[in-house]
């Protein structure tokens, strides 16, 4: 399906589906259109929440995002991430993203 862009779900032993995470990726770099794209993410997240997804993230590809304003435009987004930060595969935002996914899917940490 096209909405949301990425989902993480788990099929349980009895065949039931546990809907864990829905991610919308807004890869456009035009800052003047970011608010429209966040509105599109909100629609997708509302659909995901109605389907039972517990967590919704939005990944954006603009240099500067007013997070406070973005949160008002997409209140169902639990967390906003920068695509640039994730692509660099280092830094606090990337580590948070990675660690949250590891925890959500139950991958044991290496000790």
C-alpha positions, 0 to 999 in steps of 0.5 A: 500500500502507498500509505504509510510509506513504511510499516513494521508489524509482527505476525503473532503465533496465532496469526494475529498482526501486531501493528507497531510502527508507521513511517511517512517519508517526505523527501522533497527538499523545498522548504516552502512546501513542507507544510503541505507534505506534513499535512499529507503525513498527518492524513497517512498517520490518521489512517495508520492509527485507525488501523491500529498502529501504535507509533507514527514517525515522519521523516523530512528532507528539509534543512530546517524544520520548525518542530513546534509548528510541525507538531501542530500540523501533524499531532499524530506524528510521535517523532520527526526525523531528518532524512539527512541525519539518518543517511549519515548513519551517525549522531544522536538522531540516528542513534535514537532512530536505530535504538527505537527500532531495535527495541520495537522489534525485540532485537536483543542488544549485544552485550 
